[in-house]
Amino acid sequence: MSDLVFYTNPQSRGRIVHWMLEEIGQPYQTIWLEYGPPMKAPDYLAVNPMGKVPALVHGDAVITEVAAICTYLADRFPDKRLVPPVNHPSRAAYYRWLFFAAGPLEMAVTAKAFGWQVPEGKSGVAGFGSYHATIHALETALTPGPYICGEQFTAADVYVGSSLGWGMMFGSIERRPVFDAYVSRLYSRPPAQQANRLNEEFLRAKNA
């Protein structure tokens, strides 16, 4: 049995972690949970009191929140080179844009999806400022390419790329040439394709 135990649902942000697990190439056990009672059962609430997926158990460590899981795995398996060297300038970009996507981008997209409006003159109070400012900042960061940290593919690309891909698919993020090219480049990676296959195969078997 692997000491990496992954709790997920194929129709959740767990797909991002699934991709990250495929990138690190270590054995892991997948536990598929249905929405509703299974996620609120006492044994799973002991793992994640929020009763949500994904969650990762690694030995005695329990990690929730997708950005945190991606960061943890990149740090825990440094031989996979999914995080820039500590003393390299791109390490700052790695932290910056990974947490930008987990913070301002997530909030901006959520606000747009639900029609939440920041009151006039209050954009400075909202962590994301405005939807358009957030999208422009991310486009500016991705324009040099090919990855969010320059030449090196990192865990930040797994998270940022997934956020963009899902957002554009559901219409909560507008399509822009830079975004399309970036996501296409990332989704062509074999680990991304394998993670997608595993999720789609589970869905097909479940619905058969």
Backbone as a printed PyTorch tensor [residue, N CA C, xyz], in Angstrom:
tensor([[[  0.8410,  -1.1990,   0.0000],
         [  0.0000,   0.0000,   0.0000],
         [  0.8800,   1.2540,   0.0000]],

        [[  0.4780,   2.2500,  -0.7780],
         [  1.2180,   3.5010,  -0.8090],
         [  0.9690,   4.2940,   0.4610]],

        [[  1.9710,   5.0890,   0.8500],
         [  1.7460,   5.9730,   1.9980],
         [  1.1550,   7.3120,   1.5650]],

        [[  0.8380,   7.4620,   0.2790],
         [  0.0950,   8.6140,  -0.2260],
         [ -1.3470,   8.1740,  -0.4890]],

        [[ -2.2730,   8.7240,   0.2710],
         [ -3.6850,   8.3730,   0.1270],
         [ -4.4390,   9.6360,  -0.2800]],

        [[ -5.0980,   9.5480,  -1.4090],
         [ -5.7200,  10.7000,  -2.0630],
         [ -7.2360,  10.5330,  -2.0790]],

        [[ -7.9430,  11.4860,  -1.4720],
         [ -9.4040,  11.4970,  -1.4500],
         [ -9.8970,  12.5060,  -2.4740]],

        [[-10.8080,  12.0730,  -3.3440],
         [-11.2230,  12.9730,  -4.4110],
         [-12.5920,  12.6010,  -4.9580]],

        [[-13.0580,  13.4150,  -5.8710],
         [-14.2420,  13.1590,  -6.6690],
         [-13.9060,  13.6560,  -8.0740]],

        [[-14.2830,  12.9310,  -9.1270],
         [-13.8890,  13.3430, -10.4790],
         [-14.4850,  14.6630, -10.9280]],

        [[-15.5200,  15.1420, -10.2390],
         [-16.1290,  16.4230, -10.5830],
         [-15.7960,  17.4560,  -9.5120]],

        [[-14.5150,  17.5410,  -9.2170],
         [-14.0600,  18.4600,  -8.1690],
         [-12.6730,  18.9950,  -8.5130]],

        [[-12.1820,  19.8800,  -7.6610],
         [-10.8170,  20.3910,  -7.8100],
         [ -9.7860,  19.2990,  -7.5640]],

        [[-10.2610,  18.1330,  -7.1330],
         [ -9.3440,  17.0200,  -6.9610],
         [ -8.6050,  16.6610,  -8.2330]],

        [[ -9.1620,  17.0090,  -9.3820],
         [ -8.4690,  16.7340, -10.6500],
         [ -7.1210,  17.4590, -10.7060]],

        [[ -7.0340,  18.6050, -10.0750],
         [ -5.7580,  19.3360, -10.0640],
         [ -4.7140,  18.5420,  -9.2930]],

        [[ -5.1040,  18.0450,  -8.1220],
         [ -4.1840,  17.2440,  -7.3170],
         [ -3.8440,  15.9360,  -8.0340]],

        [[ -4.8280,  15.3590,  -8.7170],
         [ -4.5730,  14.1340,  -9.4720],
         [ -3.4600,  14.3710, -10.4970]],

        [[ -3.5320,  15.4870, -11.1870],
         [ -2.4820,  15.8450, -12.1430],
         [ -1.1410,  15.9720, -11.4250]],

        [[ -1.1330,  16.6520, -10.2900],
         [  0.1140,  16.8440,  -9.5410],
         [  0.6950,  15.5080,  -9.0930]],

        [[ -0.1430,  14.5970,  -8.6640],
         [  0.3380,  13.2800,  -8.2570],
         [  0.9600,  12.5330,  -9.4380]],

        [[  0.3720,  12.6910, -10.6000],
         [  0.9530,  12.0590, -11.7890],
         [  2.2900,  12.7030, -12.1530]],

        [[  2.4290,  13.9950, -11.8970],
         [  3.7000,  14.6730, -12.1750],
         [  4.8240,  14.1450, -11.2830]],

        [[  4.5210,  13.8560, -10.0230],
         [  5.5980,  13.4010,  -9.1240],
         [  5.9230,  11.9260,  -9.3410]],

        [[  4.9910,  11.1910,  -9.9350],
         [  5.2920,   9.8240, -10.3270],
         [  5.4860,   8.8410,  -9.1950]],

        [[  4.9300,   9.1040,  -8.0250],
         [  5.0210,   8.1940,  -6.8940],
         [  3.7310,   7.3760,  -6.7660]],

        [[  3.8060,   6.1590,  -6.2450],
         [  2.5760,   5.3760,  -6.0510],
         [  1.6380,   6.0870,  -5.0790]],

        [[  0.3550,   6.0180,  -5.3710],
         [ -0.6380,   6.6080,  -4.4790],
         [ -1.9230,   5.8090,  -4.5620]],

        [[ -2.6830,   5.8640,  -3.4820],
         [ -3.9840,   5.1990,  -3.4290],
         [ -5.0620,   6.2550,  -3.5920]],

        [[ -6.0010,   6.0040,  -4.4900],
         [ -7.1080,   6.9350,  -4.7090],
         [ -8.3670,   6.3920,  -4.0440]],

        [[ -8.9820,   7.2270,  -3.2130],
         [-10.2710,   6.8990,  -2.6140],
         [-11.2910,   7.8750,  -3.1830]],

        [[-12.2040,   7.3530,  -4.0030],
         [-13.2240,   8.1730,  -4.6430],
         [-14.3900,   8.3490,  -3.6780]],

        [[-14.7770,   9.5770,  -3.4280],
         [-15.8900,   9.8690,  -2.5320],
         [-17.0200,  10.5400,  -3.2970]],

        [[-18.2370,  10.1070,  -3.0320],
         [-19.4050,  10.7630,  -3.5970],
         [-19.7380,  11.9970,  -2.7710]],

        [[-20.3670,  12.9770,  -3.4120],
         [-20.8660,  14.1290,  -2.6700],
         [-22.0200,  13.6890,  -1.7760]],

        [[-22.2190,  14.4290,  -0.6780],
         [-23.2930,  14.0930,   0.2440],
         [-22.7810,  13.3280,   1.4400]],

        [[-23.5240,  12.3340,   1.9120],
         [-23.1760,  11.6210,   3.1500],
         [-21.7470,  11.0750,   3.2160]],

        [[-21.1950,  10.4920,   2.1260],
         [-19.8340,   9.9530,   2.2560],
         [-18.7940,  10.9990,   2.6630]],

        [[-18.9650,  12.2380,   2.2080],
         [-18.0020,  13.2810,   2.5830],
         [-18.2550,  13.8360,   3.9810]],

        [[-19.4260,  13.5240,   4.5370],
         [-19.7620,  14.0090,   5.8750],
         [-19.6840,  12.8970,   6.9180]],

        [[-19.2330,  11.7200,   6.4840],
         [-19.1070,  10.5990,   7.4070],
         [-17.9940,  10.8780,   8.4180]],

        [[-18.1300,  10.3870,   9.6570],
         [-17.1390,  10.6680,  10.7010],
         [-15.7050,  10.3150,  10.3210]],

        [[-15.5180,   9.1940,   9.6000],
         [-14.1430,   8.8100,   9.2730],
         [-13.4920,   9.7960,   8.3140]],

        [[-14.2920,  10.3720,   7.3850],
         [-13.6930,  11.3590,   6.4920],
         [-13.5950,  12.7290,   7.1570]],

        [[-14.5430,  13.0880,   7.9900],
         [-14.4460,  14.3550,   8.7100],
         [-13.2260,  14.3910,   9.6120]],

        [[-12.7410,  13.2300,  10.0190],
         [-11.4990,  13.1740,  10.7980],
         [-10.3000,  13.5590,   9.9410]],

        [[-10.4360,  13.3560,   8.6260],
         [ -9.3870,  13.7700,   7.6880],
         [ -9.5470,  15.2430,   7.3400]],

        [[-10.7550,  15.6290,   6.9440],
         [-11.0330,  17.0230,   6.5790],
         [-12.3410,  17.4480,   7.2310]],

        [[-12.2660,  18.2090,   8.3130],
         [-13.4760,  18.6520,   9.0120],
         [-14.4240,  19.4660,   8.1420]],

        [[-13.9430,  19.9900,   7.0020],
         [-14.8090,  20.7150,   6.0850],
         [-15.7260,  19.7730,   5.3100]],

        [[-15.4000,  18.4880,   5.2960],
         [-16.2110,  17.5390,   4.5510],
         [-16.1700,  17.7820,   3.0620]],

        [[-14.9940,  18.1740,   2.5600],
         [-14.8170,  18.4790,   1.1450],
         [-13.6040,  17.7210,   0.6160]],

        [[-13.5510,  17.5720,  -0.6940],
         [-12.3720,  17.0200,  -1.3450],
         [-11.7570,  18.1150,  -2.2240]],

        [[-10.4640,  17.9740,  -2.5140],
         [ -9.5910,  16.8430,  -2.2120],
         [ -8.9190,  16.9620,  -0.8450]],

        [[ -8.3460,  15.8330,  -0.4430],
         [ -7.4850,  15.7850,   0.7280],
         [ -6.4080,  14.7540,   0.4480]],

        [[ -5.2640,  14.9460,   1.0570],
         [ -4.1490,  14.0240,   0.8750],
         [ -3.6090,  13.6410,   2.2490]],

        [[ -3.4350,  12.3550,   2.4490],
         [ -2.7950,  11.8500,   3.6560],
         [ -1.4680,  11.2350,   3.2330]],

        [[ -0.3980,  11.6930,   3.8590],
         [  0.9360,  11.1880,   3.5470],
         [  1.5870,  10.7650,   4.8500]],

        [[  1.5070,   9.4810,   5.1350],
         [  1.9900,   9.0240,   6.4300],
         [  1.1470,   9.6330,   7.5360]],

        [[  1.7940,  10.4050,   8.4070],
         [  1.0780,  11.0680,   9.4910],
         [  0.6180,  12.4710,   9.1220]],

        [[  0.9620,  12.9320,   7.9330],
         [  0.6050,  14.2920,   7.5110],
         [ -0.7360,  14.2890,   6.7920]],

        [[ -1.5500,  15.2920,   7.0740],
         [ -2.8230,  15.4900,   6.3860],
         [ -2.7870,  16.8740,   5.7520]],

        [[ -3.0470,  16.9370,   4.4480],
         [ -3.0050,  18.2150,   3.7390],
         [ -4.3160,  18.3910,   2.9850]],

        [[ -4.9440,  19.5370,   3.1560],
         [ -6.1140,  19.9060,   2.3720],
         [ -5.8010,  21.2200,   1.6670]],

        [[ -6.7010,  21.6660,   0.8260],
         [ -6.5860,  22.8760,   0.0080],
         [ -5.6050,  22.6010,  -1.1320]],

        [[ -6.1050,  22.7700,  -2.3330],
         [ -5.3730,  22.3370,  -3.5230],
         [ -4.0030,  23.0000,  -3.6430]],

        [[ -3.9250,  24.3060,  -3.4490],
         [ -2.6360,  24.9900,  -3.5640],
         [ -1.6480,  24.4570,  -2.5370]],

        [[ -2.1330,  24.1850,  -1.3250],
         [ -1.2670,  23.6550,  -0.2730],
         [ -0.7790,  22.2580,  -0.6270]],

        [[ -1.6630,  21.4290,  -1.1780],
         [ -1.2680,  20.0690,  -1.5490],
         [ -0.2140,  20.1010,  -2.6530]],

        [[ -0.4260,  20.9420,  -3.6580],
         [  0.5500,  21.0500,  -4.7460],
         [  1.8990,  21.5280,  -4.2230]],

        [[  1.8820,  22.5220,  -3.3510],
         [  3.1240,  23.0430,  -2.7750],
         [  3.8240,  21.9750,  -1.9530]],

        [[  3.0540,  21.2540,  -1.1540],
         [  3.6180,  20.1940,  -0.3050],
         [  4.3040,  19.1270,  -1.1510]],

        [[  3.6150,  18.6630,  -2.1760],
         [  4.1760,  17.5950,  -2.9950],
         [  5.4430,  18.0400,  -3.7240]],

        [[  5.4400,  19.2720,  -4.2090],
         [  6.6350,  19.7890,  -4.8850],
         [  7.8160,  19.8410,  -3.9330]],

        [[  7.5620,  20.2510,  -2.6890],
         [  8.6320,  20.3230,  -1.6910],
         [  9.0690,  18.9380,  -1.2320]],

        [[  8.0940,  18.0420,  -1.1050],
         [  8.3850,  16.7060,  -0.5560],
         [  9.1510,  15.8330,  -1.5360]],

        [[  8.9960,  16.0930,  -2.8240],
         [  9.6780,  15.2930,  -3.8480],
         [ 10.5080,  16.2170,  -4.7450]],

        [[ 11.5650,  16.8090,  -4.1650],
         [ 12.3390,  17.8280,  -4.8980],
         [ 13.0460,  17.3040,  -6.1390]],

        [[ 13.2700,  15.9790,  -6.2030],
         [ 13.9540,  15.4190,  -7.3710],
         [ 13.1430,  15.5760,  -8.6490]],

        [[ 11.8400,  15.8680,  -8.5170],
         [ 10.9950,  16.0590,  -9.6960],
         [ 11.1060,  17.4710, -10.2780]],

        [[ 11.7970,  18.3340,  -9.5820],
         [ 12.0730,  19.7030, -10.0410],
         [ 10.7850,  20.4550, -10.3890]],

        [[  9.8250,  20.3760,  -9.4970],
         [  8.5550,  21.0820,  -9.6900],
         [  8.4840,  22.3570,  -8.8610]],

        [[  9.6170,  22.7560,  -8.3260],
         [  9.7320,  24.0240,  -7.6050],
         [ 11.1010,  24.6040,  -7.9480]],

        [[ 11.1890,  25.9140,  -8.2260],
         [ 12.4840,  26.5080,  -8.5650],
         [ 13.4560,  26.4300,  -7.3840]],

        [[ 14.7510,  26.4750,  -7.6450],
         [ 15.7360,  26.4680,  -6.5590],
         [ 15.5010,  27.6180,  -5.5810]],

        [[ 15.8340,  27.3920,  -4.3250],
         [ 15.5630,  28.3800,  -3.2710],
         [ 16.1580,  29.7350,  -3.5930]],

        [[ 17.3770,  29.7570,  -4.0990],
         [ 18.0670,  31.0330,  -4.3020],
         [ 17.8870,  31.6120,  -5.7050]],

        [[ 17.0470,  30.9760,  -6.5060],
         [ 16.8270,  31.4870,  -7.8610],
         [ 15.7010,  32.5200,  -7.8410]],

        [[ 15.8270,  33.6050,  -8.6290],
         [ 14.7710,  34.6320,  -8.6440],
         [ 13.3870,  34.0960,  -8.9890]],

        [[ 13.3200,  33.0090,  -9.7700],
         [ 12.0100,  32.4830, -10.1530],
         [ 11.2720,  31.8470,  -8.9820]],

        [[ 11.9690,  31.6020,  -7.8700],
         [ 11.2860,  31.0610,  -6.6870],
         [ 10.2510,  32.0650,  -6.1890]],

        [[ 10.5550,  33.3460,  -6.2830],
         [  9.6020,  34.3770,  -5.8570],
         [  8.3700,  34.3560,  -6.7560]],

        [[  8.5850,  34.2210,  -8.0740],
         [  7.4590,  34.1500,  -9.0040],
         [  6.6120,  32.9150,  -8.7260]],

        [[  7.2590,  31.8320,  -8.3590],
         [  6.5530,  30.5890,  -8.0400],
         [  5.5460,  30.8150,  -6.9130]],

        [[  6.0170,  31.3640,  -5.8040],
         [  5.1120,  31.6330,  -4.6880],
         [  4.0730,  32.6900,  -5.0670]],

        [[  4.5360,  33.7100,  -5.7350],
         [  3.6540,  34.8280,  -6.0590],
         [  2.4390,  34.3850,  -6.8470]],

        [[  2.6670,  33.6560,  -7.9530],
         [  1.5510,  33.3610,  -8.8460],
         [  0.7410,  32.1560,  -8.4020]],

        [[  1.3730,  31.2300,  -7.6780],
         [  0.6010,  30.1280,  -7.1290],
         [ -0.4470,  30.6680,  -6.1500]],

        [[ -0.0130,  31.5560,  -5.2640],
         [ -0.9520,  32.0830,  -4.2770],
         [ -1.8240,  33.2110,  -4.8300]],

        [[ -1.4000,  33.8350,  -5.9050],
         [ -2.2690,  34.7660,  -6.6140],
         [ -3.4760,  34.0150,  -7.1730]],

        [[ -3.2010,  32.8410,  -7.7590],
         [ -4.3040,  32.0420,  -8.3110],
         [ -5.2170,  31.5220,  -7.2080]],

        [[ -4.6400,  31.1640,  -6.0630],
         [ -5.4420,  30.6480,  -4.9510],
         [ -6.2150,  31.7510,  -4.2350]],

        [[ -5.7300,  33.0000,  -4.3590],
         [ -6.3760,  34.1110,  -3.6710],
         [ -7.1480,  35.0190,  -4.6070]],

        [[ -6.5170,  36.0530,  -5.1550],
         [ -7.2390,  37.0020,  -6.0120],
         [ -7.9600,  36.3730,  -7.1920]],

        [[ -7.3230,  35.4500,  -7.9110],
         [ -7.9830,  34.8590,  -9.0820],
         [ -9.2170,  34.0610,  -8.6690]],

        [[ -9.0680,  33.2330,  -7.6540],
         [-10.2140,  32.4430,  -7.1790],
         [-11.3720,  33.3450,  -6.7770]],

        [[-11.0640,  34.4100,  -6.0480],
         [-12.1230,  35.2940,  -5.5800],
         [-12.7350,  36.0860,  -6.7260]],

        [[-11.9000,  36.5480,  -7.6450],
         [-12.4130,  37.3220,  -8.7770],
         [-13.3480,  36.4780,  -9.6350]],

        [[-12.9730,  35.2440,  -9.8890],
         [-13.7850,  34.3630, -10.7180],
         [-15.0820,  33.9940,  -9.9970]],

        [[-14.9860,  33.7530,  -8.6970],
         [-16.1890,  33.4350,  -7.9160],
         [-17.1530,  34.6150,  -7.9130]],

        [[-16.6100,  35.8150,  -7.7110],
         [-17.4550,  37.0070,  -7.6980],
         [-18.1570,  37.1950,  -9.0350]],

        [[-17.4260,  36.9710, -10.1290],
         [-18.0390,  37.1030, -11.4570],
         [-19.1370,  36.0600, -11.6620]],

        [[-18.8420,  34.8120, -11.2690],
         [-19.7970,  33.7260, -11.4820],
         [-21.1080,  33.9630, -10.7370]],

        [[-21.0250,  34.5510,  -9.5420],
         [-22.2160,  34.7730,  -8.7290],
         [-22.7940,  36.1840,  -8.8730]],

        [[-22.1790,  36.9930,  -9.7310],
         [-22.6840,  38.3350,  -9.9520],
         [-22.4770,  39.2700,  -8.7850]],

        [[-21.4430,  39.0230,  -7.9870],
         [-21.1500,  39.8970,  -6.8570],
         [-20.4100,  41.1350,  -7.3580]],

        [[-20.8580,  42.2800,  -6.9590],
         [-20.2480,  43.5330,  -7.3900],
         [-19.5360,  44.2140,  -6.2270]],

        [[-18.2980,  44.6100,  -6.4560],
         [-17.5930,  45.4100,  -5.4600],
         [-18.1600,  46.8180,  -5.5250]],

        [[-18.6020,  47.3900,  -4.4110],
         [-19.1850,  48.7320,  -4.4390],
         [-18.2330,  49.7590,  -5.0470]],

        [[-18.7970,  50.7310,  -5.7150],
         [-18.0110,  51.8050,  -6.3350],
         [-17.0490,  52.4070,  -5.3200]],

        [[-15.7850,  52.5040,  -5.7310],
         [-14.7740,  53.1140,  -4.8740],
         [-14.2220,  52.1990,  -3.7960]],

        [[-14.6340,  50.9200,  -3.7910],
         [-14.1950,  49.9930,  -2.7430],
         [-13.2640,  48.8960,  -3.2600]],

        [[-12.7770,  49.0330,  -4.4900],
         [-11.9340,  47.9770,  -5.0490],
         [-10.6460,  47.7940,  -4.2530]],

        [[-10.1950,  48.8560,  -3.5940],
         [ -8.9860,  48.7580,  -2.7880],
         [ -9.1720,  47.9020,  -1.5510]],

        [[-10.4070,  47.7080,  -1.1320],
         [-10.7030,  46.9000,   0.0470],
         [-10.7690,  45.4210,  -0.3130]],

        [[-11.2600,  45.1190,  -1.5120],
         [-11.3580,  43.7310,  -1.9660],
         [ -9.9670,  43.2100,  -2.3170]],

        [[ -9.6640,  42.0070,  -1.8620],
         [ -8.3360,  41.4440,  -2.0950],
         [ -7.9840,  41.3030,  -3.5630]],

        [[ -8.9740,  41.0950,  -4.4190],
         [ -8.7050,  40.9260,  -5.8500],
         [ -8.8450,  42.2350,  -6.6170]],

        [[ -9.2400,  43.3030,  -5.9580],
         [ -9.4000,  44.5970,  -6.6310],
         [-10.6050,  44.5830,  -7.5410]],

        [[-10.4240,  44.0610,  -8.7440],
         [-11.5200,  43.8940,  -9.6920],
         [-11.2090,  42.7030, -10.5860]],

        [[-12.2360,  42.1500, -11.1920],
         [-12.0410,  41.0150, -12.0900],
         [-11.0790,  41.3760, -13.2180]],

        [[-11.2870,  42.5250, -13.8420],
         [-10.4640,  42.9050, -14.9910],
         [ -9.0110,  43.1500, -14.5930]],

        [[ -8.7830,  43.7400, -13.4400],
         [ -7.4060,  43.9540, -12.9770],
         [ -6.7170,  42.6170, -12.7220]],

        [[ -7.4500,  41.6680, -12.1690],
         [ -6.8870,  40.3550, -11.8680],
         [ -6.5100,  39.6140, -13.1510]],

        [[ -7.4140,  39.6130, -14.1210],
         [ -7.1570,  38.9150, -15.3820],
         [ -5.9980,  39.5700, -16.1370]],

        [[ -5.9580,  40.8950, -16.1090],
         [ -4.8700,  41.6020, -16.7880],
         [ -3.5300,  41.2590, -16.1410]],

        [[ -3.4850,  41.1970, -14.8170],
         [ -2.2340,  40.8850, -14.1270],
         [ -1.7430,  39.4890, -14.5060]],

        [[ -2.6560,  38.5400, -14.5830],
         [ -2.2630,  37.1810, -14.9250],
         [ -1.8150,  37.0900, -16.3820]],

        [[ -2.5010,  37.7910, -17.2690],
         [ -2.0870,  37.7960, -18.6690],
         [ -0.6890,  38.3780, -18.8130]],

        [[ -0.4080,  39.4330, -18.0760],
         [  0.9190,  40.0510, -18.1220],
         [  1.9920,  39.0770, -17.6510]],

        [[  1.6740,  38.3130, -16.6010],
         [  2.6400,  37.3600, -16.0610],
         [  2.9140,  36.2150, -17.0280]],

        [[  1.9040,  35.8040, -17.7740],
         [  2.0460,  34.6500, -18.6640],
         [  2.6020,  35.0020, -20.0340]],

        [[  2.5750,  36.2680, -20.4030],
         [  2.9810,  36.6630, -21.7560],
         [  4.4160,  36.2670, -22.1110]],

        [[  5.4170,  36.4250, -21.2050],
         [  6.7790,  36.0280, -21.5940],
         [  6.8990,  34.5430, -21.8790]],

        [[  6.2050,  33.7130, -21.1010],
         [  6.1810,  32.2670, -21.2800],
         [  7.5490,  31.6160, -21.1370]],

        [[  7.6170,  30.3130, -21.4030],
         [  6.4490,  29.4830, -21.7050],
         [  5.6300,  29.0880, -20.4700]],

        [[  6.2480,  29.2830, -19.2520],
         [  5.5620,  28.9070, -18.0220],
         [  5.4720,  30.1070, -17.0860]],

        [[  4.7560,  29.9560, -16.0080],
         [  4.5360,  31.0760, -15.1010],
         [  5.8390,  31.5320, -14.4380]],

        [[  6.8140,  30.6110, -14.3300],
         [  8.1200,  30.9660, -13.7530],
         [  9.2060,  31.0570, -14.8240]],

        [[  8.7990,  31.1930, -16.0700],
         [  9.7840,  31.2980, -17.1430],
         [  9.9740,  29.9740, -17.8500]],

        [[ 11.2110,  29.4780, -17.8830],
         [ 11.5260,  28.2750, -18.6430],
         [ 11.1900,  26.9830, -17.9080]],

        [[ 11.0560,  27.0430, -16.5880],
         [ 10.8390,  25.8200, -15.8140],
         [  9.3640,  25.5780, -15.5200]],

        [[  8.8650,  24.3960, -15.8620],
         [  7.5300,  23.9760, -15.4670],
         [  7.5510,  23.6470, -13.9850]],

        [[  6.5460,  24.1400, -13.2510],
         [  6.5010,  23.9340, -11.8040],
         [  5.0900,  23.5810, -11.3480]],

        [[  4.9880,  23.2970, -10.0540],
         [  3.6770,  23.0340,  -9.4510],
         [  2.7530,  24.2330,  -9.5940]],

        [[  3.3140,  25.4270,  -9.6860],
         [  2.4790,  26.6120,  -9.8760],
         [  1.7360,  26.5340, -11.2020]],

        [[  2.3640,  25.9360, -12.2150],
         [  1.6850,  25.7850, -13.5030],
         [  0.5210,  24.8090, -13.4030]],

        [[  0.6740,  23.7640, -12.5970],
         [ -0.4300,  22.8230, -12.4060],
         [ -1.6410,  23.5640, -11.8570]],

        [[ -1.4080,  24.4070, -10.8740],
         [ -2.5230,  25.1070, -10.2310],
         [ -3.0620,  26.2520, -11.0990]],

        [[ -2.1670,  27.0920, -11.5890],
         [ -2.6010,  28.2240, -12.4180],
         [ -3.2470,  27.7260, -13.7020]],

        [[ -2.6030,  26.7450, -14.3440],
         [ -3.1450,  26.2280, -15.5980],
         [ -4.5080,  25.5830, -15.4260]],

        [[ -4.6790,  24.8360, -14.3410],
         [ -5.9750,  24.2120, -14.0740],
         [ -7.0420,  25.2630, -13.8080]],

        [[ -6.6780,  26.2830, -13.0520],
         [ -7.6350,  27.3550, -12.7510],
         [ -8.0940,  28.0440, -14.0250]],

        [[ -7.1450,  28.3160, -14.9160],
         [ -7.5000,  28.9430, -16.1910],
         [ -8.3140,  28.0040, -17.0710]],

        [[ -7.8890,  26.7570, -17.1450],
         [ -8.5790,  25.8050, -17.9950],
         [-10.0280,  25.6110, -17.5910]],

        [[-10.2590,  25.4230, -16.2970],
         [-11.6170,  25.2570, -15.8030],
         [-12.4230,  26.5360, -15.9900]],

        [[-11.8000,  27.6720, -15.7000],
         [-12.5080,  28.9420, -15.8320],
         [-12.9530,  29.2070, -17.2600]],

        [[-12.0690,  28.9420, -18.2270],
         [-12.4260,  29.1750, -19.6220],
         [-13.4630,  28.1590, -20.1020]],

        [[-13.3690,  26.9230, -19.6130],
         [-14.3270,  25.9070, -20.0240],
         [-15.7450,  26.2640, -19.5750]],

        [[-15.8590,  26.8270, -18.3640],
         [-17.1740,  27.1580, -17.8230],
         [-17.5800,  28.6160, -18.0680]],

        [[-16.7110,  29.3780, -18.7410],
         [-17.0580,  30.7440, -19.0970],
         [-16.8780,  31.7650, -18.0050]],

        [[-16.2610,  31.3850, -16.8920],
         [-16.0450,  32.3460, -15.8130],
         [-14.7400,  33.1210, -15.9870]],

        [[-13.9190,  32.6810, -16.9390],
         [-12.7110,  33.4130, -17.3370],
         [-12.7680,  33.5770, -18.8470]],

        [[-12.6100,  34.7900, -19.3100],
         [-12.6720,  35.0520, -20.7530],
         [-11.4730,  34.4430, -21.4560]],

        [[-11.6770,  33.9590, -22.6540],
         [-10.5920,  33.3880, -23.4350],
         [ -9.7090,  34.5030, -23.9790]],

        [[ -8.4350,  34.3280, -23.8620],
         [ -7.4580,  35.2270, -24.4480],
         [ -6.3870,  34.3660, -25.0940]],

        [[ -5.7620,  34.8210, -26.1990],
         [ -4.7660,  33.9900, -26.8890],
         [ -3.6590,  33.4790, -25.9740]],

        [[ -3.1850,  34.3280, -25.0730],
         [ -2.1140,  33.9130, -24.1560],
         [ -2.5950,  32.7820, -23.2610]],

        [[ -3.8300,  32.8800, -22.7670],
         [ -4.3810,  31.8410, -21.8950],
         [ -4.5710,  30.5290, -22.6550]],

        [[ -5.1180,  30.6330, -23.8560],
         [ -5.3570,  29.4300, -24.6500],
         [ -4.0520,  28.6930, -24.9520]],

        [[ -3.0330,  29.4380, -25.3490],
         [ -1.7500,  28.8200, -25.6840],
         [ -1.1090,  28.1740, -24.4600]],

        [[ -1.1850,  28.8560, -23.3390],
         [ -0.6050,  28.3530, -22.0860],
         [ -1.2950,  27.0680, -21.6420]],

        [[ -2.6090,  27.0770, -21.5960],
         [ -3.3570,  25.9000, -21.1430],
         [ -3.1540,  24.7360, -22.1030]],

        [[ -3.1560,  25.0020, -23.3990],
         [ -2.9300,  23.9460, -24.3800],
         [ -1.5570,  23.3110, -24.1790]],

        [[ -0.5630,  24.1260, -23.9210],
         [  0.7920,  23.6280, -23.6910],
         [  0.8250,  22.7210, -22.4590]],

        [[  0.1530,  23.1230, -21.4100],
         [  0.1640,  22.3530, -20.1700],
         [ -0.6180,  21.0520, -20.3070]],

        [[ -1.7840,  21.1350, -20.9380],
         [ -2.6420,  19.9540, -21.0450],
         [ -2.0740,  18.8980, -21.9860]],

        [[ -1.0580,  19.2640, -22.7520],
         [ -0.4170,  18.2820, -23.6330],
         [  0.5840,  17.4080, -22.8820]],

        [[  0.8690,  17.7430, -21.6350],
         [  1.8090,  16.9610, -20.8370],
         [  1.2090,  15.5820, -20.5320]],

        [[  1.9840,  14.5200, -20.6720],
         [  1.4730,  13.1760, -20.3730],
         [  0.8660,  13.0250, -18.9710]],

        [[  1.4490,  13.5950, -17.9040],
         [  0.8100,  13.4520, -16.5890],
         [ -0.5720,  14.0980, -16.5310]],

        [[ -0.7530,  15.2310, -17.1920],
         [ -2.0650,  15.8820, -17.2270],
         [ -3.0600,  15.0020, -17.9650]],

        [[ -2.6390,  14.4150, -19.0820],
         [ -3.5220,  13.5630, -19.8620],
         [ -3.8660,  12.2890, -19.1000]],

        [[ -2.8950,  11.7300, -18.3740],
         [ -3.1530,  10.5160, -17.6040],
         [ -4.1420,  10.7870, -16.4690]],

        [[ -3.9750,  11.9000, -15.7800],
         [ -4.9060,  12.2440, -14.7010],
         [ -6.3200,  12.4080, -15.2510]],

        [[ -6.4360,  13.0460, -16.3990],
         [ -7.7510,  13.2230, -17.0080],
         [ -8.3560,  11.8790, -17.3970]],

        [[ -7.5340,  10.9860, -17.9500],
         [ -8.0290,   9.6580, -18.3230],
         [ -8.5600,   8.9040, -17.1170]],

        [[ -7.8460,   8.9590, -16.0130],
         [ -8.2690,   8.2330, -14.8160],
         [ -9.6180,   8.7450, -14.3140]],

        [[ -9.7980,  10.0480, -14.3440],
         [-11.0690,  10.6180, -13.8970],
         [-12.2090,  10.2640, -14.8430]],

        [[-11.9510,  10.3480, -16.1400],
         [-12.9900,  10.0380, -17.1120],
         [-13.3520,   8.5540, -17.0850]],

        [[-12.3570,   7.6980, -16.9030],
         [-12.6290,   6.2650, -16.8060],
         [-13.4820,   5.9450, -15.5820]],

        [[-13.1970,   6.6130, -14.4670],
         [-14.0100,   6.3910, -13.2730],
         [-15.4440,   6.8310, -13.5160]],

        [[-15.6080,   7.9890, -14.1530],
         [-16.9640,   8.4760, -14.4360],
         [-17.7110,   7.5220, -15.3570]],

        [[-17.0500,   7.0150, -16.3780],
         [-17.7000,   6.0950, -17.2970],
         [-18.1130,   4.8040, -16.5920]],

        [[-17.2260,   4.2750, -15.7480],
         [-17.5450,   3.0550, -15.0270],
         [-18.6970,   3.2780, -14.0410]],

        [[-18.6920,   4.4300, -13.4160],
         [-19.7490,   4.7540, -12.4490],
         [-21.0990,   4.8670, -13.1390]],

        [[-21.1090,   5.4210, -14.3410],
         [-22.3750,   5.6850, -15.0500],
         [-22.7930,   4.5410, -15.9710]],

        [[-21.9730,   3.5120, -16.0470],
         [-22.2900,   2.3840, -16.9390],
         [-23.5270,   1.6160, -16.4540]]])
